Amino acid sequence: MEIPHILKSLIHNKAAFVLLALQVAITLAVLVNALALVKRSREIIDEPNGMDSQNIIAILSIPFDPQFNEESYMQARLREDLDYLRHIPGVVNATTLNSIPGDIGSNNGIYADGRDSNTGTSAGTFSADEHTFDTLGIEIVEGRNFLPEEIYYSSWPPSDETLPQIGVITSKLAHHLFGDEPAVGKTVYAVGLKKTIIGVVDVFRGRNPILGDSQMSMFFPGYNSGKRASSTYLVRTEPGLVDPLIAEIEEKLLALNEGRDINQINPLTDNLANATGLQAYGGLVLLCISGLLVVTTALGIYGMASFAVTKRIKQIGTRRALGATRTAIVRYFFLENLLTTGTGIILGCALAIPLNVVMSDLGLGRADLMVTSWGIVFVMLAGQASVLIPAYKASLVSPAEATRCL
């Protein structure tokens, strides 16, 4: 049996064995978590956003005129802008939110029972009016929409207890807070106030995924009209009219009020793509680092195997003289590398678990069995490929060449 001899050899050279196994372990741990991050990024990108995003224009208006310090002036400009946007030919509806879906907007704790963090979660929070859900193209699956008389003007987030304390939440947030029980009529604690749920919308991926689950959101009735507050508008058009209307809308909004800049006007799909860009970029960077680690580990295995062949010329020649075939010599080095790499893989799996627990808590991806298996297979194949050339060279050693080394 070759394995006892291989184990004896590895124990004899334990420093090299341990270092190489640790290198394999670190490589596998990083690779598995990089694959988990990339997999999660793809899942987020492929998730339905619930909106008619292909036909929505996102607009960000930033005021600089001192008149915008007066809330009455700010409110009048909001009404003027929305009235214009809703009456453009080809526009289905228009609304204003405190932030564009997908951007780093408002994020707050939503609790089912007072301030007890164990009964809630963090969620994206959005201002809304009676036009918001139709503009977004999302469906109310339980309860009702906001009424015009419930919409108020306020700085964001609203903190006035005299304002209507109601809200609409996403179905995923409703399930998280209340399980399978109906959410409408229940109360939650949000942005420092107790609010009654009046409606539930189906799918809405409005929260930036870097803040947490993008499907966790809550809407409050109202317009963000604080002093010098930026205004965010969403305009839903008929199919195919997004690009033609962008230039027209920008020109008209500036003509309506020259005391502001139109800082952004583009298809909503751009914002949603940017929302997942950071995770996708992070995953690619981590994959590149993992690739470098794999190459470094492969080179280390190659170097150690080449050194072992050179050091064992006499031993290899003796085995050949005793009848060992070239295949047996190759098999010996492959088995030796397999034991080293296998030890590293076991250690790497143990190391990957706590690292992935941290990543999972941050919402960066969970390493399931498939991801881990792919990482193990890749590292194993890379290790075996690295020893191929040294093992082949070892099989070419003849008894005569070993004798000349005496």
C-alpha positions in Angstrom: 0.0 0.0 0.0 1.3 3.5 -1.0 -0.8 5.5 1.5 1.2 4.6 4.6 4.4 5.5 2.9 3.0 8.8 1.7 1.7 9.6 5.2 5.1 8.8 6.7 6.7 11.1 4.1 4.3 13.9 4.9 4.9 13.6 8.6 8.6 13.7 8.0 8.1 17.0 6.0 5.4 18.3 8.2 6.3 22.0 8.0 5.8 22.0 4.2 2.7 19.9 4.5 1.0 22.2 7.1 1.9 25.4 5.2 0.5 24.0 1.9 -2.6 22.7 3.6 -3.3 26.0 5.3 -2.8 27.8 1.9 -5.4 25.5 0.3 -7.7 26.1 3.3 -7.6 29.9 3.0 -8.0 29.7 -0.8 -11.1 27.5 -0.4 -12.7 29.6 2.3 -12.3 32.8 0.3 -13.4 31.1 -3.0 -16.6 29.6 -1.5 -17.7 32.9 0.0 -16.8 34.7 -3.2 -19.0 32.3 -5.2 -21.8 32.8 -2.6 -21.6 36.6 -3.0 -21.7 36.3 -6.8 -24.6 33.9 -6.6 -26.5 36.2 -4.2 -25.8 39.2 -6.5 -27.2 37.4 -9.5 -30.3 36.5 -7.4 -30.9 40.1 -6.5 -30.4 41.3 -10.0 -32.8 38.7 -11.3 -35.5 39.4 -8.6 -38.7 40.9 -10.0 -38.9 44.5 -8.8 -42.7 44.6 -9.1 -42.6 47.9 -10.9 -43.3 48.9 -14.5 -39.7 50.1 -14.4 -39.1 50.0 -18.2 -41.7 52.8 -18.6 -40.8 55.0 -15.6 -38.7 58.2 -15.7 -36.9 59.1 -12.4 -36.3 62.8 -11.8 -34.3 64.6 -9.0 -34.8 68.3 -8.7 -32.5 70.2 -6.3 -33.5 73.8 -5.4 -31.0 76.6 -4.9 -33.4 79.6 -4.9 -33.7 81.1 -1.3 -37.5 81.1 -1.8 -37.5 77.3 -1.4 -36.7 78.0 2.3 -40.4 78.9 2.7 -42.5 75.8 3.0 -45.5 77.4 1.4 -43.4 78.2 -1.7 -42.0 74.6 -1.7 -45.5 73.2 -1.5 -46.7 75.3 -4.3 -43.9 74.2 -6.6 -44.6 70.5 -5.8 -48.2 71.0 -6.8 -47.2 72.9 -10.0 -44.7 70.2 -11.0 -47.0 67.3 -10.4 -49.9 69.0 -12.3 -47.7 69.5 -15.3 -46.2 66.0 -15.2 -49.6 64.3 -15.0 -51.0 66.2 -18.0 -48.2 65.5 -20.5 -49.5 63.5 -23.5 -48.3 59.9 -23.2 -47.9 60.0 -19.4 -49.9 57.4 -17.5 -49.4 58.9 -14.0 -46.8 60.8 -11.9 -45.9 61.0 -8.2 -43.3 62.3 -5.8 -41.4 60.2 -3.3 -38.8 61.1 -0.7 -36.2 59.0 -2.6 -35.9 57.2 -5.9 -36.4 53.4 -5.6 -33.0 51.7 -5.6 -31.2 54.7 -4.2 -29.7 55.0 -0.7 -32.8 56.6 0.8 -34.6 56.5 4.1 -34.2 53.3 6.2 -35.9 52.8 9.5 -36.8 50.1 12.1 -40.4 48.8 11.8 -41.6 46.9 14.9 -44.8 44.9 15.5 -44.7 45.5 19.2 -43.5 48.9 20.4 -39.7 49.4 20.3 -38.9 45.8 20.8 -36.3 45.0 18.2 -37.1 41.3 18.4 -40.5 42.0 16.9 -39.4 43.8 13.8 -36.8 44.6 11.2 -35.3 47.5 9.2 -37.1 48.6 6.1 -37.0 51.2 3.5 -39.5 54.0 4.1 -41.1 56.1 1.3 -43.4 59.0 1.2 -46.4 58.5 -1.1 -49.7 59.9 -2.3 -52.8 58.4 -4.0 -51.0 58.3 -7.3 -47.9 56.4 -6.1 -48.9 52.8 -6.6 -50.4 53.4 -10.0 -47.3 55.3 -11.1 -45.0 52.5 -9.9 -47.3 49.9 -11.4 -47.5 47.8 -8.2 -50.6 46.1 -7.0 -52.4 46.5 -3.7 -53.2 43.0 -2.7 -54.8 43.7 0.7 -56.6 46.8 2.1 -56.7 50.1 0.3 -54.8 53.0 -1.2 -54.2 56.3 0.4 -57.0 58.9 0.1 -56.3 62.5 -1.2 -57.4 63.9 2.2 -54.8 61.8 4.0 -51.8 63.3 2.1 -50.0 66.0 4.0 -46.9 68.2 3.6 -44.0 67.6 6.0 -40.3 67.4 6.3 -39.0 63.8 6.1 -39.3 61.6 8.1 -42.6 63.0 9.4 -42.6 63.3 13.2 -45.9 65.3 13.8 -48.3 63.1 15.9 -51.3 65.1 14.6 -50.8 63.9 11.0 -52.5 60.7 9.8 -50.7 57.8 11.4 -51.2 55.2 8.7 -49.1 53.2 6.3 -48.9 50.7 3.4 -46.3 47.9 3.6 -45.0 45.3 1.2 -46.2 41.7 1.4 -42.8 40.5 2.4 -42.6 42.9 5.3 -46.1 41.9 6.3 -45.2 38.3 6.4 -42.1 39.0 8.4 -44.0 41.0 11.0 -47.3 39.1 11.2 -46.7 35.7 9.6 -49.8 34.4 7.8 -52.1 36.7 9.7 -53.8 39.6 7.8 -51.7 42.8 8.2 -54.5 45.4 7.5 -55.7 46.9 10.7 -52.7 46.0 12.7 -50.4 48.6 14.2 -46.6 48.9 13.9 -44.1 51.2 15.5 -42.2 53.2 12.8 -40.1 56.4 12.7 -40.9 57.0 16.3 -44.7 56.8 16.0 -47.4 54.1 16.2 -49.0 53.6 12.8 -52.0 51.6 11.5 -51.5 49.4 8.4 -54.2 50.2 5.8 -52.9 48.3 2.8 -50.4 45.7 1.5 -48.7 45.9 -1.9 -47.4 42.8 -3.7 -43.7 43.0 -4.9 -41.8 46.2 -4.6 -38.0 46.2 -4.7 -37.4 49.8 -3.8 -34.9 49.6 -1.0 -31.2 49.5 -1.9 -30.0 45.9 -1.2 -26.9 47.2 0.5 -29.2 48.3 3.4 -30.9 44.9 3.6 -33.7 42.9 2.0 -34.8 45.1 -1.0 -38.4 43.8 -0.7 -38.8 45.2 2.9 -40.5 48.6 2.6 -43.2 50.8 4.0 -45.1 53.8 2.6 -46.4 56.8 4.5 -48.8 59.4 3.1 -47.3 62.8 2.5 -45.0 65.0 0.4 -41.5 65.8 1.4 -41.7 69.6 1.6 -39.1 70.6 4.2 -37.0 73.7 3.6 -34.8 73.5 0.5 -35.7 69.8 0.2 -34.9 68.1 -3.0 -37.9 66.8 -5.0 -38.0 63.3 -6.4 -40.5 62.6 -9.2 -41.5 59.4 -10.9 -43.3 59.6 -14.2 -44.9 56.5 -15.8 -45.3 56.7 -19.5 -46.9 54.6 -22.1 -44.6 51.9 -23.6 -41.8 53.3 -25.7 -42.1 56.9 -24.6 -39.4 57.1 -21.9 -36.5 58.3 -24.0 -38.6 60.8 -26.2 -40.1 62.4 -23.1 -36.9 62.9 -21.0 -35.6 65.9 -22.9 -39.0 67.5 -23.1 -39.7 67.1 -19.4 -36.3 68.4 -18.3 -36.7 71.6 -20.5 -40.2 72.2 -19.2 -39.4 71.7 -15.5 -36.5 74.2 -15.8 -38.9 76.7 -17.6 -41.4 76.3 -14.8 -38.8 77.3 -12.2 -35.3 78.4 -12.8 -34.4 78.4 -9.2 -33.4 74.7 -9.2 -31.2 72.2 -11.0 -32.5 69.0 -12.6 -29.7 66.9 -11.1 -31.0 63.7 -12.6 -33.5 62.6 -15.2 -33.2 59.1 -16.6 -35.0 55.7 -16.9 -35.7 54.2 -13.5 -34.0 51.0 -14.7 -30.7 52.9 -14.4 -31.2 53.5 -10.7 -32.2 49.9 -10.1 -29.2 48.6 -12.0 -26.9 50.9 -10.0 -28.5 49.6 -6.8 -27.1 46.1 -7.4 -23.9 47.3 -9.0 -21.9 47.5 -5.8 -22.7 43.9 -4.8 -21.9 42.7 -8.3 -18.7 44.6 -8.3 -17.7 43.4 -4.9 -18.4 39.8 -6.0 -16.2 40.2 -9.0 -13.4 41.7 -7.0 -13.6 38.9 -4.5 -13.6 36.4 -7.4 -10.5 38.0 -8.8 -8.8 37.8 -5.4 -9.9 34.1 -5.1 -8.4 33.5 -8.6 -5.1 34.9 -7.6 -5.1 32.8 -4.4 -5.9 29.7 -6.5 -3.0 30.5 -8.9 -0.7 31.1 -6.0 -1.7 27.9 -4.3 -1.3 26.0 -7.6 2.2 27.4 -8.0 3.0 26.4 -4.4 1.9 22.9 -5.1 3.9 22.8 -8.3 7.0 24.1 -6.6 6.7 21.6 -3.7 6.1 18.7 -6.1 9.0 19.7 -8.3 11.3 20.0 -5.3 10.1 16.5 -4.0 10.9 15.0 -7.4 14.4 16.5 -7.4 15.0 15.4 -3.8 13.8 11.8 -4.4 15.6 11.0 -7.7 17.4 8.1 -6.0 14.3 6.8 -4.3 12.3 7.0 -7.6 15.1 5.3 -9.5 15.2 2.5 -6.9 11.5 1.9 -7.1 11.8 1.8 -10.9 14.6 -0.8 -10.6 12.4 -2.9 -8.3 9.7 -3.0 -11.0 7.5 0.1 -10.3 5.8 1.3 -13.5 5.7 4.8 -14.7 2.0 4.8 -13.9 2.7 3.8 -10.3 5.2 6.7 -9.9 2.6 9.2 -11.3 -0.1 7.7 -9.0 2.2 8.1 -5.9 2.6 11.9 -6.5 -1.0 12.4 -7.2 -2.0 10.5 -4.0 0.5 12.6 -2.0 -1.0 15.8 -3.4 -4.5 14.5 -2.9 -3.9 13.9 0.8 -2.4 17.4 1.2 -5.1 19.1 -0.7 -7.8 17.1 1.0 -6.5 18.1 4.4 -6.6 21.7 3.3 -10.1 21.3 2.0 -11.3 20.0 5.3 -9.7 22.9 7.1 -11.1 25.3 4.4 -14.6 24.1 5.0 -14.2 24.7 8.7 -12.9 28.2 8.1 -15.5 29.0 5.5 -18.4 28.4 7.9 -17.8 31.3 10.4 -16.8 33.6 7.5 -20.1 32.8 5.7 -22.1 33.4 8.9 -20.8 36.9 9.0 -21.6 37.4 5.3 -25.1 36.0 5.7 -25.8 38.4 8.6 -24.8 41.2 6.3 -27.1 39.8 3.5 -24.2 39.1 1.2 -25.0 35.5 0.4 -25.2 32.1 2.0 -22.8 29.3 0.9 -25.2 26.4 0.2 -24.1 22.8 -0.7 -23.9 23.6 -4.4 -21.6 26.6 -4.0 -19.4 24.7 -1.5 -19.2 21.7 -3.8 -18.2 23.8 -6.8 -15.4 25.5 -4.7 -14.1 22.1 -3.5 -14.1 20.6 -7.0 -12.3 23.6 -8.4 -9.6 23.7 -5.7 -9.2 19.9 -6.0 -8.8 20.0 -9.8 -6.4 23.0 -9.6 -4.3 21.1 -7.0 -4.2 17.9 -9.1 -3.4 19.8 -12.3 -0.5 21.5 -10.6 1.2 18.2 -9.8 0.7 16.8 -13.3 4.0 18.0 -14.8 6.2 17.1 -11.8 4.6 13.7 -11.6 5.2 13.1 -15.3 8.9 14.1 -14.9 9.2 11.8 -12.0 7.9 8.9 -14.1 10.7 9.5 -16.7 13.4 8.9 -14.1 15.3 5.7 -15.0 17.3 3.5 -12.6 20.5 4.5 -14.5 19.9 8.2 -13.8 19.3 7.5 -10.1 22.6 5.6 -9.9 24.5 8.6 -11.3 23.2 10.6 -8.4 25.2 8.4 -5.9 
